[in-house]
Amino acid sequence: MAIRLIALDLDGTLLDSRGRLSERNRAAVGAARARGVGVTLVTGRRFRDARPLALELGLDVPVIAHNGALTKHAHSLETVAAVPMPSEAARAVVRLGAAHGADALVSDDHEGAGLLVYGHISPGNTTFEKYIEWSRRVAGEEPAAAIRRVRSLEEYLDHDPLHVAFSGGCAAMERLAGVMRDELGESVRLLLTLYPKMDFALLDVLHPEASKGAGLAAVADEQGLRREEVMAVGDNHNDLEMLEWAGTGVLMGNADPALGEGRRFHATATNDEDGVAAAIERFVLEEVVSRQ
């Protein structure tokens, strides 16, 4: 069955190791769209952070952001699906993080373009500070509307946010994930994204039903497509559910080999070798030519 929708993770997949979009990847996405194939971005990034690239590429398929907690059109800001965290669980996550020396970032405003909220910043937490600075740059002329610092996140969380995130070294985030798993159980979903070469990790805490796979299913349903008509490309643990849901799952060459063990994923080149373009050329563009 022909592929009619391509789902692409961003960091470590569509973007190279320096966070750039290569010309070959850009051309492959454009060629697929010119043949009537839809393309969606599926990312752990906040919607506001992913939206500029979706607009740049002219994508008209909804963006799946926040690891699947929010599925939303980049142009119209129409929400397709949202799975916010219960406020009680979000406050518990913030308290537990603070007890273990981790500063929390809260993603909010699923009805608009997105709001990043933070409170305490521990001395020397340069990773956190750099992320706030990067988020301000992405927000462009709207940093005041996009980013807010509050006195207390617990007081702020009197409503259901999209998700809570922490960042830091791999070992520290793995320990924090273990603590939260033990303390919070199935009341939340923990997604740990590891970048061992940089000793950097992201720990996203979401509603237990949120996932990239669920977000991709929502988009496919909106587009009237079956899973056999979907190809997904990813590189990390938070991509597994969408790779398994899609009829064609493609694992990047820079992914941990363990991710493919026991799973029937296809392999492509690394993100620095235009692995996304190679996958699109193989499974979409060459298939189109062969049918002509």
MIVEXTOR-27940 format. One line per 3 residues: number of its first residue (from 1); their letters; for each residue x, y, z of C-alpha. Coordinates in pm, whole numbers. Layout:
NUM) a) X,Y,Z ~ ...
***
This chain:
1) mai) 0,0,0 ~ 137,343,-94 ~ 258,577,181
4) rli) 42,888,204 ~ 169,1036,531 ~ 526,1079,661
7) ald) 578,1141,1034 ~ 918,1288,1123 ~ 1082,1334,1459
10) ldg) 1293,1651,1474 ~ 1601,1637,1697 ~ 1831,1353,1599
13) tll) 1616,1276,1294 ~ 1510,1552,1052 ~ 1766,1793,1202
16) dsr) 2139,1722,1205 ~ 2358,1714,1517 ~ 2383,2093,1508
19) grl) 2007,2139,1487 ~ 2005,2232,1117 ~ 1784,2119,830
22) ser) 1995,1996,539 ~ 1911,2089,181 ~ 1873,1722,87
25) nra) 1619,1664,366 ~ 1435,1983,271 ~ 1425,1876,-94
28) avg) 1300,1526,-9 ~ 1018,1664,207 ~ 923,1905,-73
31) aar) 932,1629,-336 ~ 706,1406,-127 ~ 456,1688,-72
34) arg) 461,1770,-444 ~ 344,1412,-504 ~ 51,1453,-267
37) vgv) 211,1288,39 ~ 141,1462,370 ~ 423,1536,615
40) tlv) 385,1591,989 ~ 643,1681,1254 ~ 625,1459,1563
43) tgr) 839,1594,1842 ~ 904,1618,2211 ~ 947,1990,2159
46) rfr) 679,2234,2261 ~ 435,2333,1986 ~ 563,2691,1982
49) dar) 920,2565,1931 ~ 824,2328,1645 ~ 579,2560,1472
52) pla) 837,2784,1295 ~ 986,2486,1107 ~ 640,2358,1011
55) lel) 556,2703,871 ~ 892,2727,694 ~ 830,2393,522
58) gld) 472,2489,437 ~ 329,2184,613 ~ -50,2172,626
61) vpv) -73,1852,832 ~ -103,1912,1210 ~ 213,1921,1423
64) iah) 232,1654,1695 ~ 417,1823,1982 ~ 489,1772,2353
67) nga) 554,1401,2285 ~ 197,1360,2167 ~ 19,1563,2435
70) ltk) -82,1824,2176 ~ -171,1786,1808 ~ -233,2120,1641
73) hah) -235,2296,1302 ~ 62,2531,1261 ~ -120,2784,1043
76) sle) -464,2812,1201 ~ -374,2705,1558 ~ -672,2470,1541
79) tva) -631,2195,1800 ~ -686,1839,1677 ~ -622,1666,2011
82) avp) -493,1764,2354 ~ -416,1542,2654 ~ -332,1775,2946
85) mps) -195,1654,3279 ~ -424,1669,3583 ~ -312,1967,3794
88) eaa) -276,1752,4106 ~ -31,1522,3928 ~ 158,1820,3784
91) rav) 203,1973,4129 ~ 327,1640,4265 ~ 582,1622,3983
94) vrl) 707,1975,4051 ~ 738,1903,4427 ~ 925,1577,4367
97) gaa) 1161,1741,4122 ~ 1238,2024,4364 ~ 1303,1774,4644
100) hga) 1575,1619,4427 ~ 1729,1946,4313 ~ 1569,1956,3965
103) dal) 1418,2272,3819 ~ 1088,2227,3638 ~ 957,2374,3315
106) vsd) 580,2374,3267 ~ 429,2378,2918 ~ 87,2540,2911
109) dhe) -180,2699,2689 ~ -293,2421,2456 ~ -555,2651,2304
112) gag) -307,2913,2183 ~ 50,2905,2049 ~ 190,2782,2380
115) llv) 330,2922,2705 ~ 646,2817,2890 ~ 633,2875,3265
118) ygh) 917,2840,3515 ~ 996,2939,3869 ~ 1311,2856,4062
121) isp) 1648,2831,3885 ~ 1919,2656,4086 ~ 2259,2827,4091
124) gnt) 2482,2688,3818 ~ 2198,2531,3618 ~ 2336,2655,3287
127) tfe) 2142,2397,3084 ~ 1815,2541,3214 ~ 1924,2899,3151
130) kyi) 2035,2818,2795 ~ 1699,2657,2722 ~ 1512,2965,2845
133) ews) 1738,3185,2631 ~ 1682,2961,2326 ~ 1305,2967,2382
136) rrv) 1310,3346,2388 ~ 1490,3352,2052 ~ 1237,3111,1900
139) age) 950,3325,2031 ~ 1085,3617,1827 ~ 881,3928,1892
142) epa) 649,3757,2142 ~ 874,3649,2434 ~ 653,3818,2695
145) aai) 351,3619,2572 ~ 549,3298,2524 ~ 757,3272,2843
148) rrv) 663,3358,3198 ~ 846,3334,3530 ~ 631,3289,3839
151) rsl) 703,3297,4210 ~ 572,2946,4266 ~ 488,2678,4012
154) eey) 274,2498,4266 ~ 60,2808,4312 ~ 45,2862,3936
157) ldh) -75,2507,3871 ~ -440,2554,3961 ~ -534,2412,3618
160) dpl) -425,2126,3392 ~ -100,2199,3198 ~ 26,2005,2897
163) hva) 340,1865,3054 ~ 629,1919,3294 ~ 991,1877,3188
166) fsg) 1335,1852,3346 ~ 1679,1852,3186 ~ 2035,1771,3287
169) gca) 2306,1509,3264 ~ 2208,1156,3163 ~ 2282,996,3500
172) ame) 2096,1265,3695 ~ 1788,1244,3476 ~ 1788,864,3487
175) rla) 1794,881,3867 ~ 1510,1135,3872 ~ 1306,920,3635
178) gvm) 1355,623,3868 ~ 1241,825,4169 ~ 931,950,3987
181) rde) 850,602,3862 ~ 863,470,4218 ~ 673,759,4376
184) lge) 411,840,4111 ~ 355,502,3947 ~ 103,501,3663
187) svr) -45,841,3746 ~ 193,999,3492 ~ 388,898,3183
190) lll) 768,938,3193 ~ 961,983,2871 ~ 1340,998,2898
193) tly) 1528,1118,2590 ~ 1902,1054,2613 ~ 2188,1210,2417
196) pkm) 2488,1023,2564 ~ 2748,1189,2338 ~ 2656,1527,2490
199) dfa) 2577,1386,2837 ~ 2240,1555,2808 ~ 1893,1419,2880
202) lld) 1534,1540,2883 ~ 1273,1399,3116 ~ 919,1477,3005
205) vlh) 629,1400,3236 ~ 285,1375,3074 ~ -64,1239,3109
208) pea) -36,856,3104 ~ -233,835,2778 ~ -16,1084,2587
211) skg) 236,949,2335 ~ 370,1017,1987 ~ 189,705,1871
214) agl) -146,834,1997 ~ -81,1172,1835 ~ 7,1009,1504
217) aav) -310,799,1518 ~ -513,1119,1571 ~ -355,1285,1269
220) ade) -404,978,1050 ~ -769,967,1156 ~ -816,1334,1072
223) qgl) -659,1272,731 ~ -871,959,671 ~ -567,730,651
226) rre) -489,379,773 ~ -167,297,956 ~ -46,98,654
229) evm) -34,430,466 ~ 194,595,724 ~ 574,601,751
232) avg) 737,722,1073 ~ 1107,805,1121 ~ 1273,847,1462
235) dnh) 1584,795,1669 ~ 1503,778,2039 ~ 1301,601,2307
238) ndl) 1014,851,2289 ~ 971,758,1921 ~ 907,388,1976
241) eml) 527,400,1994 ~ 491,598,1672 ~ 744,373,1496
244) ewa) 549,67,1607 ~ 212,222,1517 ~ 312,323,1164
247) gtg) 290,69,884 ~ 651,156,796 ~ 879,235,1089
250) vlm) 1227,366,1010 ~ 1504,390,1269 ~ 1785,641,1222
253) gna) 2144,523,1199 ~ 2240,737,1500 ~ 1982,564,1724
256) dpa) 2080,330,2005 ~ 2094,-14,1838 ~ 1896,-155,2131
259) lge) 1589,35,2009 ~ 1563,-193,1708 ~ 1619,-522,1889
262) grr) 1323,-754,1846 ~ 1138,-500,1632 ~ 1080,-501,1259
265) fha) 1201,-150,1184 ~ 1378,-46,867 ~ 1720,119,899
268) tat) 1840,441,739 ~ 2151,662,759 ~ 2232,897,1048
271) nde) 2091,1246,1089 ~ 2425,1388,973 ~ 2403,1173,659
274) dgv) 2052,1283,558 ~ 1887,965,682 ~ 1539,1117,649
277) aaa) 1595,1200,283 ~ 1727,848,221 ~ 1413,698,378
280) ier) 1178,925,182 ~ 1362,849,-142 ~ 1347,475,-76
283) fvl) 996,427,55 ~ 807,717,-105 ~ 973,870,-410
286) eev) 1108,549,-564 ~ 776,376,-500 ~ 593,656,-679
289) vsr) 824,624,-981 ~ 788,244,-989 ~ 408,273,-1010
292) q) 419,515,-1302
***
